[in-house]
Amino acid sequence: MNGVNDLFSGDATVNLMALVLVVEDELTLAQTLELYLRRENFKTERAGEGGRALELFRASRPDLVILDLGLPGLGGLKVLKTVRAGSSTTRDHPHGARRRGR
């Protein structure tokens, strides 16, 4: 693997515009994740709690979400269930379809 871009495809030109939503309440960890992702030419958005993560997800429709399951307040598992229940992303995205056995 040559870098984080390989997670999406071998064509780096496609991935230059990929958006990653980082959902992490520990500021230092969130900033570190964003630093490494930006070095690999990803755009990032950050949320420190579940309610804000849902707002950003709905508004920006990220290509990838890095989600802390141990968030205070609205926890990561609740965020995940809410996103999955209200999103066609997991059904329409080829990786989501494989996970669902299609």
N, C-alpha and C positions, 0 to 999 in steps of 0.2 A: 504494500500500500504506500503510495507516494504522498498522501496527505488526506486531510479531512474531505476534500472534494471527491475522493474516490468512493466515498459512501453513497454518493448520488449517481455518478456515472464517470466514464473515462474522459468525457468531453468537458474540459475545464471552462470553456467559453460559455457553456450552458449554466454552469454553477456560479459564475461571477455575480449573478443577481439573486441567488437563493437567499431566502430570509429564514433565520433561525430565531425562534422565541425561546429565551432562556428564562425559566421560572425557578427562582432560587431566592430564599429569604436571607441567606448569608451573603452579605454584600461583597466580601473579598472573593469568595468562590465564584459568584456571578460575574464579577469584573474579570477574573482570570479566564473563565470560559469565553467571555466575549472577546478578550484580547486574542486568544488562540484562534477563535473562529474568524475574526477580522483579518488576522494574518493570512488566512486561507481564502480571503476575498469573499466571505459571507457577510451579508448585512445582518445585524442583530437588533432585537428589541428585548427589553428586560422587564419582568414583573417580579415583585417581591412577595406577592400574596395571591391567593387563588382567584378572588374576585377580579382583580386587575388582569390576571392572566386570561380569564375568559373574555374580558373586554377587548384586549389586544388580539386574541385569537380571532374573534368575530370580525374585528376591524381590518386586520392585516392578512389573514389567511396564510400563515407561515408555511414554509415547505417542510420544516422540522421543528419539533418542540422538545426541548430538554427540560424535563419536569421533575422537580424535587417532590417526592411523595410525602415528606414530613413538613409540609407548610403549616404555619400557624393559621388559625381561623378556618377558612375553606381549604381543606387538605387536598393534596395532590391526587389522591384516588377519586375524590369527588369531582375535581376538575377534569380528570380523564374521562370519567363516566359521562359527565355533562357534555364534553366535546364530542365523544363518540355517539351519544344519543341524538345530538342536533346537527351532525355533520355528515355530509356525503363524502368527505375527504377519504376516510378509511375504506369506503366501498369503491370509490372511483380510482384511487391511487393504486398503481400496480403492486406496490409492496403490501398495502393494506389488503388487497384482494388475495394475495398469496397466503397471508396470515389467516384469512377467513376460509381458506380451503377452496377457493374458486380457481 
